[in-house]
Amino acid sequence: MLESADPANARAGHATIFDVAERAGVSKSLVSLVLRGKPGVSDARRNEVLRAAKELGYRPNAAARSLVQQRTHTVGALLSDMRNPWFIDLLESARSELLALGLNLFLSEVDPHQNNSSVLDAFMEARVDGLLCLGTMPLFSDLVAAAESLPTVVVSGREPDLPNVDVVTGDDYAGAAKATGHLIELGHTRIAHLAGTGRAAELRADGYRDQMRKYGLSQEIRVEISDRSEVGDAAAAQALLASTGRPTAILANNDYAAVIVMSHAQSSGLSIPDDLSVAGYDNSFLARTEYIGLTSVENNYTEMGKIAARQLVHRIEAPDAARSVTLLDPQLLARRTTRKPA
């Protein structure tokens, strides 16, 4: 059962870390960083926490002290988008490699529209040895503070972008450029892009735009941005399909968004790929399903997950090592959702 702040406990000399956080007006994860002597906390916040701990007579118990001194052989994983099946594949690859390396994994999803400090609180309370951030992360202050002191690896994303945070991801710019080039080579000129949010999505959009410019199609560039929700993907798809000079091909930011595009296109009486070619990104099981047969960019989740797990173990063992950025070369897999325009 989780502890909760209780003034009676504090008065009785049994103050908890929750009581200290409440008194100082900060999150529990920030209190944990201060009490463990970790960097990345401002002097003002550090002094507030230490003052609150002193006023409440807070003392960490022996078990907590031993955990500070020892590894727990656990890793916390933050997942940005559980609806995207590709991330589940990626998570399983990383989890299997971590287990082989003697580490267990705790998982939690983050919500880009909410404060996610409580998620990190749970990881800090469990004294995880490291942190995996899967996908585009909402940048909240506690995550930045934790990543500055806790061994952290970002996989299939670019946030947080910090000097001591390693990155393992696909070359998003190159992948989108290859997919756009495939559509151009088929003969399409009216090619649109359903984009997402975050640095990885921006790189994919840049790859699309630059490839269009390379082939003299600057006037045909059309980008609709989704907030990565189902509603946002649907609204972006509808906007593209209802536009004047409807595109004959759409590159979606991921496979899930591509399937939503196909669904709305077919509801509008369009045939895939006779009337509209659709390409996705990630080569998730949705793309590989024979019924869908989606043209997609292979992002190599198996290799990416394994490398990220090994890099995190390296970061745990050598926290002062130079930051590394590993970019995997994506490949385009053409299937039956793309063809020459009618």
C-alpha positions as a Markdown table, in Angstrom:
| # | Residue | x | y | z |
|---|---|---|---|---|
| 1 | Met | 0.0 | 0.0 | 0.0 |
| 2 | Leu | 1.3 | 3.4 | -0.9 |
| 3 | Glu | 2.1 | 5.9 | 1.9 |
| 4 | Ser | 0.2 | 9.2 | 2.0 |
| 5 | Ala | 1.0 | 12.5 | 3.6 |
| 6 | Asp | -0.4 | 12.4 | 7.2 |
| 7 | Pro | 0.2 | 15.4 | 9.5 |
| 8 | Ala | -0.4 | 13.2 | 12.5 |
| 9 | Asn | 2.5 | 10.9 | 11.5 |
| 10 | Ala | 4.7 | 14.0 | 11.1 |
| 11 | Arg | 3.8 | 15.3 | 14.5 |
| 12 | Ala | 4.4 | 11.9 | 16.0 |
| 13 | Gly | 7.9 | 11.8 | 14.6 |
| 14 | His | 7.1 | 9.4 | 11.8 |
| 15 | Ala | 7.3 | 11.8 | 8.9 |
| 16 | Thr | 7.4 | 10.2 | 5.5 |
| 17 | Ile | 8.8 | 11.4 | 2.2 |
| 18 | Phe | 5.3 | 12.4 | 1.2 |
| 19 | Asp | 5.1 | 14.7 | 4.3 |
| 20 | Val | 8.4 | 16.3 | 3.3 |
| 21 | Ala | 7.2 | 16.9 | -0.3 |
| 22 | Glu | 3.9 | 18.4 | 1.0 |
| 23 | Arg | 5.7 | 20.7 | 3.4 |
| 24 | Ala | 8.2 | 21.9 | 0.8 |
| 25 | Gly | 5.6 | 22.2 | -1.9 |
| 26 | Val | 7.4 | 19.9 | -4.4 |
| 27 | Ser | 7.0 | 16.4 | -5.8 |
| 28 | Lys | 8.2 | 13.3 | -4.0 |
| 29 | Ser | 10.6 | 12.5 | -6.9 |
| 30 | Leu | 12.3 | 15.9 | -6.3 |
| 31 | Val | 12.5 | 15.1 | -2.5 |
| 32 | Ser | 14.1 | 11.8 | -3.4 |
| 33 | Leu | 16.7 | 13.4 | -5.6 |
| 34 | Val | 17.6 | 15.9 | -2.8 |
| 35 | Leu | 17.8 | 13.3 | -0.1 |
| 36 | Arg | 20.0 | 11.1 | -2.2 |
| 37 | Gly | 22.4 | 14.1 | -2.9 |
| 38 | Lys | 21.8 | 14.0 | -6.6 |
| 39 | Pro | 22.6 | 17.0 | -8.9 |
| 40 | Gly | 20.1 | 18.7 | -11.2 |
| 41 | Val | 18.1 | 20.5 | -8.4 |
| 42 | Ser | 18.3 | 24.2 | -7.8 |
| 43 | Asp | 19.8 | 25.5 | -4.6 |
| 44 | Ala | 16.5 | 27.1 | -3.6 |
| 45 | Arg | 14.5 | 23.9 | -4.1 |
| 46 | Arg | 17.2 | 21.9 | -2.3 |
| 47 | Asn | 17.2 | 24.2 | 0.7 |
| 48 | Glu | 13.4 | 24.1 | 0.8 |
| 49 | Val | 13.4 | 20.3 | 0.9 |
| 50 | Leu | 16.2 | 20.1 | 3.5 |
| 51 | Arg | 14.4 | 22.7 | 5.7 |
| 52 | Ala | 11.1 | 20.7 | 5.5 |
| 53 | Ala | 12.9 | 17.5 | 6.4 |
| 54 | Lys | 14.5 | 19.1 | 9.4 |
| 55 | Glu | 11.3 | 20.7 | 10.6 |
| 56 | Leu | 9.4 | 17.4 | 10.3 |
| 57 | Gly | 12.2 | 15.3 | 11.8 |
| 58 | Tyr | 12.3 | 13.1 | 8.7 |
| 59 | Arg | 14.8 | 10.2 | 8.9 |
| 60 | Pro | 15.0 | 7.6 | 6.1 |
| 61 | Asn | 14.8 | 4.1 | 7.5 |
| 62 | Ala | 17.5 | 1.5 | 7.3 |
| 63 | Ala | 15.9 | -0.3 | 4.4 |
| 64 | Ala | 15.8 | 2.9 | 2.4 |
| 65 | Arg | 19.5 | 3.7 | 3.2 |
| 66 | Ser | 20.5 | 0.2 | 2.0 |
| 67 | Leu | 18.6 | 0.7 | -1.2 |
| 68 | Val | 20.5 | 4.0 | -1.8 |
| 69 | Gln | 23.7 | 2.1 | -1.5 |
| 70 | Gln | 22.8 | -0.9 | -3.6 |
| 71 | Arg | 21.4 | -1.6 | -7.0 |
| 72 | Thr | 17.9 | -2.9 | -7.2 |
| 73 | His | 18.3 | -4.5 | -10.6 |
| 74 | Thr | 15.2 | -2.8 | -11.9 |
| 75 | Val | 14.5 | -0.3 | -14.7 |
| 76 | Gly | 11.6 | 2.1 | -15.1 |
| 77 | Ala | 10.1 | 2.4 | -18.6 |
| 78 | Leu | 8.0 | 5.4 | -19.6 |
| 79 | Leu | 5.9 | 4.7 | -22.7 |
| 80 | Ser | 4.5 | 7.6 | -24.6 |
| 81 | Asp | 1.8 | 6.0 | -26.7 |
| 82 | Met | 0.4 | 2.6 | -25.7 |
| 83 | Arg | -2.1 | 2.6 | -28.6 |
| 84 | Asn | 0.6 | 2.4 | -31.1 |
| 85 | Pro | 1.4 | -1.3 | -31.6 |
| 86 | Trp | 4.9 | -0.7 | -32.7 |
| 87 | Phe | 5.9 | 0.5 | -29.2 |
| 88 | Ile | 4.6 | -2.7 | -27.7 |
| 89 | Asp | 6.9 | -4.6 | -30.1 |
| 90 | Leu | 9.8 | -2.3 | -29.1 |
| 91 | Leu | 9.0 | -2.7 | -25.4 |
| 92 | Glu | 9.0 | -6.5 | -25.6 |
| 93 | Ser | 12.4 | -6.4 | -27.4 |
| 94 | Ala | 13.9 | -4.2 | -24.7 |
| 95 | Arg | 12.3 | -6.2 | -21.9 |
| 96 | Ser | 13.7 | -9.5 | -23.2 |
| 97 | Glu | 17.2 | -8.1 | -23.5 |
| 98 | Leu | 17.0 | -6.5 | -20.0 |
| 99 | Leu | 15.9 | -9.8 | -18.5 |
| 100 | Ala | 18.8 | -11.5 | -20.2 |
| 101 | Leu | 21.1 | -8.9 | -18.6 |
| 102 | Gly | 19.6 | -9.5 | -15.1 |
| 103 | Leu | 17.2 | -6.5 | -14.9 |
| 104 | Asn | 13.5 | -6.4 | -14.4 |
| 105 | Leu | 11.3 | -3.7 | -16.0 |
| 106 | Phe | 8.5 | -1.6 | -14.5 |
| 107 | Leu | 6.3 | 0.1 | -17.1 |
| 108 | Ser | 4.1 | 3.2 | -16.9 |
| 109 | Glu | 2.5 | 5.2 | -19.7 |
| 110 | Val | 2.7 | 9.0 | -19.7 |
| 111 | Asp | 0.0 | 11.4 | -20.7 |
| 112 | Pro | 1.1 | 14.3 | -22.8 |
| 113 | His | -1.9 | 16.4 | -21.5 |
| 114 | Gln | -1.3 | 15.8 | -17.7 |
| 115 | Asn | 1.3 | 16.2 | -15.0 |
| 116 | Asn | 3.2 | 12.9 | -14.9 |
| 117 | Ser | 5.2 | 13.5 | -11.7 |
| 118 | Ser | 3.4 | 10.7 | -9.9 |
| 119 | Val | 4.8 | 8.2 | -12.4 |
| 120 | Leu | 8.3 | 9.2 | -11.6 |
| 121 | Asp | 7.5 | 9.3 | -7.9 |
| 122 | Ala | 6.7 | 5.6 | -8.1 |
| 123 | Phe | 10.0 | 4.8 | -9.9 |
| 124 | Met | 12.0 | 6.9 | -7.5 |
| 125 | Glu | 10.4 | 5.2 | -4.5 |
| 126 | Ala | 11.3 | 1.8 | -6.1 |
| 127 | Arg | 14.9 | 3.0 | -6.5 |
| 128 | Val | 15.1 | 1.9 | -10.1 |
| 129 | Asp | 18.7 | 1.7 | -11.4 |
| 130 | Gly | 17.8 | 3.4 | -14.7 |
| 131 | Leu | 15.1 | 4.9 | -16.9 |
| 132 | Leu | 14.0 | 4.0 | -20.5 |
| 133 | Cys | 11.9 | 6.6 | -22.3 |
| 134 | Leu | 10.1 | 5.0 | -25.2 |
| 135 | Gly | 8.8 | 7.5 | -27.9 |
| 136 | Thr | 8.2 | 11.2 | -27.8 |
| 137 | Met | 8.1 | 12.3 | -24.1 |
| 138 | Pro | 6.2 | 15.4 | -22.8 |
| 139 | Leu | 8.9 | 17.4 | -21.2 |
| 140 | Phe | 7.9 | 18.0 | -17.6 |
| 141 | Ser | 10.3 | 19.4 | -15.0 |
| 142 | Asp | 10.6 | 16.2 | -12.9 |
| 143 | Leu | 11.6 | 14.2 | -15.9 |
| 144 | Val | 14.4 | 16.6 | -16.7 |
| 145 | Ala | 15.6 | 16.6 | -13.1 |
| 146 | Ala | 15.4 | 12.8 | -12.9 |
| 147 | Ala | 17.2 | 12.3 | -16.2 |
| 148 | Glu | 20.1 | 14.5 | -15.1 |
| 149 | Ser | 20.9 | 12.2 | -12.2 |
| 150 | Leu | 19.3 | 8.8 | -13.1 |
| 151 | Pro | 20.9 | 6.8 | -16.0 |
| 152 | Thr | 18.5 | 7.4 | -18.9 |
| 153 | Val | 18.2 | 6.2 | -22.4 |
| 154 | Val | 15.7 | 7.5 | -25.0 |
| 155 | Val | 14.6 | 4.9 | -27.5 |
| 156 | Ser | 12.6 | 5.8 | -30.7 |
| 157 | Gly | 12.4 | 9.5 | -29.7 |
| 158 | Arg | 14.5 | 12.6 | -29.1 |
| 159 | Glu | 13.2 | 13.9 | -25.8 |
| 160 | Pro | 14.6 | 14.7 | -23.3 |
| 161 | Asp | 17.6 | 16.0 | -25.2 |
| 162 | Leu | 20.2 | 16.3 | -22.4 |
| 163 | Pro | 24.0 | 15.9 | -22.4 |
| 164 | Asn | 24.0 | 12.7 | -20.3 |
| 165 | Val | 21.0 | 11.0 | -21.9 |
| 166 | Asp | 21.7 | 8.5 | -24.6 |
| 167 | Val | 19.5 | 8.1 | -27.7 |
| 168 | Val | 18.8 | 5.0 | -29.8 |
| 169 | Thr | 16.4 | 5.6 | -32.6 |
| 170 | Gly | 15.8 | 5.3 | -36.4 |
| 171 | Asp | 16.9 | 8.0 | -38.8 |
| 172 | Asp | 13.5 | 9.6 | -39.0 |
| 173 | Tyr | 14.5 | 12.1 | -41.7 |
| 174 | Ala | 15.9 | 9.4 | -44.0 |
| 175 | Gly | 12.9 | 7.1 | -43.5 |
| 176 | Ala | 10.4 | 9.7 | -44.4 |
| 177 | Ala | 12.5 | 10.8 | -47.4 |
| 178 | Lys | 12.6 | 7.2 | -48.6 |
| 179 | Ala | 8.8 | 6.8 | -48.3 |
| 180 | Thr | 8.2 | 10.1 | -50.1 |
| 181 | Gly | 10.7 | 9.1 | -52.8 |
| 182 | His | 8.9 | 5.8 | -53.3 |
| 183 | Leu | 5.6 | 7.6 | -53.9 |
| 184 | Ile | 7.2 | 10.1 | -56.3 |
| 185 | Glu | 8.8 | 7.2 | -58.3 |
| 186 | Leu | 5.4 | 5.6 | -58.7 |
| 187 | Gly | 4.3 | 8.8 | -60.4 |
| 188 | His | 2.5 | 10.7 | -57.7 |
| 189 | Thr | 2.8 | 14.4 | -57.4 |
| 190 | Arg | 0.0 | 15.4 | -55.1 |
| 191 | Ile | 1.5 | 13.8 | -52.0 |
| 192 | Ala | 0.5 | 14.9 | -48.5 |
| 193 | His | 1.8 | 14.1 | -45.1 |
| 194 | Leu | -0.1 | 13.4 | -41.9 |
| 195 | Ala | 2.4 | 14.5 | -39.3 |
| 196 | Gly | 2.7 | 14.1 | -35.5 |
| 197 | Thr | 4.2 | 16.1 | -32.7 |
| 198 | Gly | 7.7 | 16.0 | -31.1 |
| 199 | Arg | 11.2 | 16.1 | -32.5 |
| 200 | Ala | 11.0 | 12.7 | -34.3 |
| 201 | Ala | 7.8 | 13.7 | -36.1 |
| 202 | Glu | 9.4 | 17.0 | -37.1 |
| 203 | Leu | 12.3 | 15.2 | -38.6 |
| 204 | Arg | 9.9 | 13.0 | -40.6 |
| 205 | Ala | 8.1 | 16.0 | -41.8 |
| 206 | Asp | 11.4 | 17.6 | -42.8 |
| 207 | Gly | 12.3 | 14.5 | -44.8 |
| 208 | Tyr | 9.0 | 14.6 | -46.6 |
| 209 | Arg | 9.3 | 18.3 | -47.4 |
| 210 | Asp | 12.9 | 18.2 | -48.6 |
| 211 | Gln | 12.2 | 15.2 | -50.9 |
| 212 | Met | 9.2 | 17.0 | -52.4 |
| 213 | Arg | 11.5 | 20.0 | -53.1 |
| 214 | Lys | 14.2 | 17.8 | -54.5 |
| 215 | Tyr | 11.8 | 16.7 | -57.2 |
| 216 | Gly | 10.4 | 20.1 | -57.9 |
| 217 | Leu | 7.1 | 19.6 | -56.0 |
| 218 | Ser | 7.3 | 22.4 | -53.6 |
| 219 | Gln | 3.9 | 23.7 | -54.6 |
| 220 | Glu | 2.3 | 20.4 | -53.7 |
| 221 | Ile | 3.6 | 20.2 | -50.2 |
| 222 | Arg | 0.7 | 19.7 | -47.7 |
| 223 | Val | 1.2 | 18.8 | -44.1 |
| 224 | Glu | -1.6 | 18.3 | -41.5 |
| 225 | Ile | -0.4 | 17.9 | -37.9 |
| 226 | Ser | -2.2 | 15.6 | -35.4 |
| 227 | Asp | -1.7 | 15.6 | -31.7 |
| 228 | Arg | -1.1 | 11.8 | -31.9 |
| 229 | Ser | -4.6 | 11.0 | -30.5 |
| 230 | Glu | -7.2 | 9.0 | -32.5 |
| 231 | Val | -9.4 | 12.1 | -32.7 |
| 232 | Gly | -6.4 | 14.1 | -33.9 |
| 233 | Asp | -5.5 | 11.6 | -36.6 |
| 234 | Ala | -9.1 | 11.4 | -37.8 |
| 235 | Ala | -9.4 | 15.2 | -38.0 |
| 236 | Ala | -6.1 | 15.4 | -40.0 |
| 237 | Ala | -7.1 | 12.6 | -42.3 |
| 238 | Gln | -10.5 | 14.2 | -43.0 |
| 239 | Ala | -8.9 | 17.6 | -43.7 |
| 240 | Leu | -6.5 | 16.1 | -46.2 |
| 241 | Leu | -9.2 | 14.0 | -48.0 |
| 242 | Ala | -11.6 | 17.0 | -48.2 |
| 243 | Ser | -9.0 | 19.4 | -49.5 |
| 244 | Thr | -9.2 | 21.0 | -52.9 |
| 245 | Gly | -7.0 | 19.0 | -55.3 |
| 246 | Arg | -7.2 | 16.0 | -53.1 |
| 247 | Pro | -3.9 | 14.2 | -52.7 |
| 248 | Thr | -3.4 | 10.9 | -54.6 |
| 249 | Ala | -1.0 | 9.7 | -51.9 |
| 250 | Ile | -0.6 | 10.2 | -48.2 |
| 251 | Leu | 2.4 | 9.4 | -46.0 |
| 252 | Ala | 1.3 | 9.0 | -42.4 |
| 253 | Asn | 3.5 | 9.6 | -39.3 |
| 254 | Asn | 2.9 | 6.0 | -38.2 |
| 255 | Asp | 1.1 | 2.9 | -39.2 |
| 256 | Tyr | -1.8 | 3.5 | -36.8 |
| 257 | Ala | -2.5 | 6.9 | -38.4 |
| 258 | Ala | -2.1 | 5.3 | -41.8 |
| 259 | Val | -4.9 | 2.8 | -41.0 |
| 260 | Ile | -7.1 | 5.7 | -39.9 |
| 261 | Val | -6.5 | 7.5 | -43.2 |
| 262 | Met | -7.5 | 4.3 | -45.1 |
| 263 | Ser | -10.6 | 3.9 | -43.0 |
| 264 | His | -11.8 | 7.5 | -43.7 |
| 265 | Ala | -10.8 | 7.2 | -47.4 |
| 266 | Gln | -12.9 | 4.0 | -47.9 |
| 267 | Ser | -15.8 | 5.6 | -46.0 |
| 268 | Ser | -15.7 | 8.4 | -48.5 |
| 269 | Gly | -15.9 | 6.0 | -51.4 |
| 270 | Leu | -12.2 | 5.9 | -52.3 |
| 271 | Ser | -10.5 | 2.7 | -53.2 |
| 272 | Ile | -7.0 | 1.9 | -51.7 |
| 273 | Pro | -4.7 | 2.0 | -53.7 |
| 274 | Asp | -6.6 | 2.7 | -56.9 |
| 275 | Asp | -7.8 | 6.2 | -55.8 |
| 276 | Leu | -5.4 | 6.8 | -53.0 |
| 277 | Ser | -2.0 | 5.3 | -52.1 |
| 278 | Val | -1.2 | 5.2 | -48.4 |
| 279 | Ala | 2.2 | 4.7 | -46.7 |
| 280 | Gly | 2.8 | 4.3 | -43.0 |
| 281 | Tyr | 5.9 | 4.3 | -40.7 |
| 282 | Asp | 7.3 | 1.7 | -38.3 |
| 283 | Asn | 6.3 | -1.5 | -40.0 |
| 284 | Ser | 4.2 | -2.6 | -37.0 |
| 285 | Phe | 2.1 | -5.8 | -37.0 |
| 286 | Leu | -0.7 | -3.6 | -38.5 |
| 287 | Ala | 1.4 | -3.1 | -41.6 |
| 288 | Arg | 2.5 | -6.7 | -41.8 |
| 289 | Thr | -1.0 | -8.1 | -41.5 |
| 290 | Glu | -1.9 | -9.7 | -44.8 |
| 291 | Tyr | -5.4 | -8.2 | -44.9 |
| 292 | Ile | -4.0 | -4.6 | -44.7 |
| 293 | Gly | -0.7 | -5.1 | -46.5 |
| 294 | Leu | 0.5 | -1.5 | -45.7 |
| 295 | Thr | 3.5 | 0.0 | -47.3 |
| 296 | Ser | 5.6 | 1.2 | -44.4 |
| 297 | Val | 9.1 | 2.2 | -43.2 |
| 298 | Glu | 10.9 | -0.6 | -41.3 |
| 299 | Asn | 12.1 | 0.9 | -38.1 |
| 300 | Asn | 13.7 | -2.3 | -36.8 |
| 301 | Tyr | 12.2 | -2.5 | -33.3 |
| 302 | Thr | 14.0 | -5.8 | -32.5 |
| 303 | Glu | 17.5 | -4.3 | -32.9 |
| 304 | Met | 16.5 | -0.9 | -31.5 |
| 305 | Gly | 15.2 | -2.5 | -28.3 |
| 306 | Lys | 18.2 | -4.6 | -27.8 |
| 307 | Ile | 20.7 | -1.8 | -28.4 |
| 308 | Ala | 18.7 | 0.5 | -26.0 |
| 309 | Ala | 18.8 | -2.1 | -23.2 |
| 310 | Arg | 22.5 | -2.7 | -23.6 |
| 311 | Gln | 23.2 | 1.1 | -23.7 |
| 312 | Leu | 21.2 | 1.6 | -20.5 |
| 313 | Val | 23.2 | -1.1 | -18.7 |
| 314 | His | 26.4 | 0.6 | -19.9 |
| 315 | Arg | 25.1 | 4.0 | -18.7 |
| 316 | Ile | 24.3 | 2.5 | -15.3 |
| 317 | Glu | 27.8 | 1.0 | -15.0 |
| 318 | Ala | 29.5 | 4.1 | -16.4 |
| 319 | Pro | 27.3 | 7.1 | -15.6 |
| 320 | Asp | 29.9 | 9.6 | -16.6 |
| 321 | Ala | 30.5 | 8.1 | -20.1 |
| 322 | Ala | 30.2 | 10.4 | -23.1 |
| 323 | Arg | 26.7 | 10.7 | -24.5 |
| 324 | Ser | 25.9 | 8.5 | -27.5 |
| 325 | Val | 23.3 | 8.9 | -30.3 |
| 326 | Thr | 22.7 | 5.7 | -32.3 |
| 327 | Leu | 20.7 | 6.1 | -35.5 |
| 328 | Leu | 19.5 | 2.9 | -37.3 |
| 329 | Asp | 19.1 | 3.0 | -41.1 |
| 330 | Pro | 15.3 | 2.6 | -41.9 |
| 331 | Gln | 14.2 | 0.6 | -45.0 |
| 332 | Leu | 11.0 | 1.0 | -47.1 |
| 333 | Leu | 8.9 | -2.1 | -47.5 |
| 334 | Ala | 6.5 | -1.6 | -50.4 |
| 335 | Arg | 3.2 | -3.5 | -50.2 |
| 336 | Arg | -0.2 | -3.3 | -51.8 |
| 337 | Thr | -1.5 | 0.0 | -50.4 |
| 338 | Thr | 0.7 | 2.0 | -52.8 |
| 339 | Arg | 0.7 | 1.9 | -56.7 |
| 340 | Lys | 0.9 | 4.2 | -59.7 |
| 341 | Pro | -1.8 | 6.9 | -59.7 |
| 342 | Ala | -4.8 | 6.1 | -61.9 |
